[in-house]
């Protein structure tokens, strides 16, 4: 039986660009920190990851690519239909348990009538099923989150004090064509419905 933990509320994931990585200006190649709360975002054990194609699709559709590269964005999710052109429906196409039978459930969702997808993890590890359909949208960081980001350690590295050779050249086999395609790299997952509502800070 599927447990609906927070009714018809939506939940969020805040995503912040990793300013310590190379500033490539191509969002598919950039890495991002992510967290439901500011504490999760600042967790030093959580490494930044590439965006899944489904989030890149949503950012392009909402004209938020430059904002995402400049600072970050918020992903809002709902397991119930949402009204508005900014909400896009995703459908579950696969589901598995990471370490059966006790590991978290992981599901892959594809945008309706498209190929772009995201991965969602059920964090409670209680055997609750992830929803068959999701409604997802992306939003700019609000002013209070931006103020927090500016004061946090995550914004360190935005401006390098000294450039290095590999800022300008790619030597030998390390070329754009030789790199692993971003959609084959480890991508950040989205959290499943929470047990209770939460706030970023």
C-alpha positions as CSV (number, residue, x, y, z in Angstrom):
1,X,0.0,0.0,0.0
2,X,1.4,3.4,-1.0
3,X,1.5,5.9,1.9
4,X,0.8,9.5,1.1
5,X,3.0,11.2,3.6
6,X,2.4,14.9,3.0
7,X,-1.0,15.0,1.2
8,X,-1.0,17.3,-1.8
9,X,1.9,19.4,-0.8
10,X,4.9,19.7,-3.0
11,X,8.5,19.3,-1.9
12,X,11.8,20.9,-3.1
13,X,15.4,20.3,-3.9
14,X,17.8,23.3,-3.9
15,X,20.6,23.0,-6.5
16,X,23.7,25.2,-6.4
17,X,26.5,25.4,-8.9
18,X,29.9,24.1,-7.8
19,X,32.1,27.2,-8.3
20,X,35.3,25.2,-7.5
21,X,34.9,23.2,-10.7
22,X,35.9,24.5,-14.1
23,X,33.6,27.3,-15.3
24,X,32.7,25.7,-18.6
25,X,29.4,27.7,-19.2
26,X,27.8,24.6,-20.8
27,X,25.3,23.3,-18.2
28,X,25.6,19.7,-19.3
29,X,29.2,19.6,-18.2
30,X,28.9,21.6,-15.0
31,X,28.6,20.0,-11.5
32,X,26.1,21.1,-8.8
33,X,25.6,20.7,-5.1
34,X,22.1,19.7,-4.0
35,X,20.1,19.4,-0.8
36,X,16.6,19.6,0.6
37,X,17.9,21.8,3.4
38,X,20.9,24.2,3.8
39,X,22.5,21.5,6.1
40,X,22.3,18.9,3.3
41,X,23.8,21.4,0.9
42,X,26.7,22.1,3.2
43,X,27.4,18.4,3.9
44,X,31.0,17.9,3.1
45,X,30.5,14.2,2.4
46,X,28.1,14.9,-0.5
47,X,30.0,15.5,-3.7
48,X,28.7,17.7,-6.5
49,X,27.2,15.9,-9.5
50,X,26.0,16.6,-13.1
51,X,22.4,17.5,-13.8
52,X,20.2,14.8,-15.3
53,X,18.9,15.5,-18.7
54,X,15.3,16.1,-17.3
55,X,16.5,19.0,-15.2
56,X,18.5,20.5,-18.1
57,X,15.3,20.2,-20.2
58,X,13.2,22.0,-17.6
59,X,15.8,24.8,-17.2
60,X,16.0,25.4,-21.0
61,X,12.2,25.4,-21.2
62,X,11.9,28.0,-18.4
63,X,14.8,30.1,-19.8
64,X,16.8,29.6,-16.5
65,X,20.0,28.2,-17.9
66,X,22.0,31.4,-17.3
67,X,20.6,31.8,-13.8
68,X,21.5,28.1,-13.0
69,X,25.0,28.7,-14.2
70,X,25.3,32.0,-12.2
71,X,24.1,30.6,-8.9
72,X,21.6,27.7,-9.0
73,X,17.9,27.0,-8.9
74,X,15.1,25.2,-7.0
75,X,13.4,22.1,-8.2
76,X,9.8,21.7,-7.0
77,X,8.1,18.3,-7.2
78,X,4.6,17.0,-6.7
79,X,3.0,13.6,-6.9
80,X,-0.4,15.2,-7.7
81,X,-1.3,17.2,-10.8
82,X,-0.4,20.8,-10.7
83,X,-2.0,23.6,-12.8
84,X,0.2,25.9,-14.8
85,X,2.5,25.8,-17.9
86,X,5.6,25.7,-15.7
87,X,4.7,22.3,-14.3
88,X,5.8,19.4,-16.5
89,X,4.6,15.8,-16.1
90,X,7.1,13.0,-15.8
91,X,6.2,9.3,-15.9
92,X,7.9,6.4,-14.1
93,X,9.6,4.1,-16.6
94,X,11.7,1.9,-14.3
95,X,12.1,1.1,-10.6
96,X,14.6,-1.0,-8.6
97,X,16.0,-1.4,-5.1
98,X,19.7,-0.4,-4.7
99,X,20.4,-3.2,-2.2
100,X,17.4,-5.4,-2.2
101,X,15.4,-6.0,-0.1
102,X,16.4,-3.4,2.4
103,X,18.0,-0.6,0.3
104,X,16.2,2.5,-0.9
105,X,13.9,2.3,-3.9
106,X,15.1,4.2,-7.0
107,X,13.0,5.1,-10.0
108,X,13.7,6.6,-13.4
109,X,11.1,9.1,-14.7
110,X,11.0,10.4,-18.3
111,X,9.3,13.7,-19.4
112,X,6.0,13.1,-21.0
113,X,6.3,12.5,-24.7
114,X,10.1,12.9,-24.5
115,X,13.4,11.2,-23.7
116,X,14.8,13.4,-21.0
117,X,14.7,11.9,-17.6
118,X,15.5,12.2,-13.9
119,X,16.2,9.7,-11.1
120,X,14.3,9.8,-7.8
121,X,15.3,8.0,-4.5
122,X,12.8,7.0,-1.9
123,X,14.7,8.1,1.2
124,X,12.6,6.6,4.0
125,X,13.6,3.0,3.1
126,X,10.3,1.7,4.3
127,X,9.2,0.0,1.1
128,X,6.9,2.8,0.1
129,X,6.4,3.0,-3.6
130,X,7.5,6.1,-5.5
131,X,4.6,7.7,-7.5
132,X,3.8,6.6,-11.0
133,X,3.7,10.2,-12.2
134,X,5.5,13.4,-11.1
135,X,4.9,17.1,-11.8
136,X,8.1,19.0,-11.7
137,X,9.1,22.7,-12.3
138,X,12.2,24.7,-11.8
139,X,12.4,28.2,-10.1
140,X,15.0,30.8,-9.5
141,X,16.6,31.0,-6.1
142,X,14.7,33.4,-3.9
143,X,16.4,36.4,-2.2
144,X,16.8,34.7,1.2
145,X,18.5,31.6,-0.4
146,X,20.7,33.9,-2.5
147,X,21.8,35.8,0.7
148,X,22.5,32.5,2.4
149,X,24.5,31.2,-0.6
150,X,26.7,34.4,-0.7
151,X,27.6,33.9,2.9
152,X,28.2,30.2,2.7
153,X,31.4,28.3,1.8
154,X,29.7,27.0,-1.4
155,X,30.3,30.3,-3.1
156,X,34.0,30.2,-2.5
157,X,35.9,29.6,-5.8
158,X,33.6,31.8,-7.9
159,X,36.7,34.0,-8.8
160,X,40.0,32.2,-9.1
161,X,43.0,34.2,-7.9
162,X,45.4,32.5,-10.3
163,X,44.7,30.6,-13.6
164,X,46.5,27.4,-14.6
165,X,47.4,25.9,-17.9
166,X,44.4,23.6,-18.0
167,X,42.1,26.6,-17.8
168,X,43.2,27.3,-21.4
169,X,44.4,24.1,-23.0
170,X,43.4,20.5,-23.1
171,X,46.5,18.4,-23.8
172,X,46.6,14.9,-25.4
173,X,43.5,12.8,-25.2
174,X,41.7,15.1,-22.7
175,X,39.5,16.8,-25.2
176,X,35.8,17.5,-25.3
177,X,35.2,14.7,-27.8
178,X,37.1,12.2,-25.6
179,X,35.3,13.0,-22.4
180,X,32.6,10.8,-21.1
181,X,29.3,12.2,-22.2
182,X,27.6,14.0,-19.3
183,X,24.5,11.8,-19.3
184,X,26.7,8.8,-18.7
185,X,28.3,10.3,-15.6
186,X,27.0,10.2,-12.1
187,X,24.0,12.5,-11.9
188,X,22.3,14.1,-8.9
189,X,19.2,12.3,-7.8
190,X,15.9,13.9,-6.7
191,X,14.4,13.0,-3.3
192,X,11.1,11.2,-3.2
193,X,8.1,12.4,-1.2
194,X,9.2,13.3,2.4
195,X,7.7,11.8,5.5
196,X,6.9,15.4,6.7
197,X,7.1,18.8,5.2
198,X,10.4,20.8,5.6
199,X,11.9,24.2,4.9
200,X,15.2,24.9,3.2
201,X,16.5,26.8,6.3
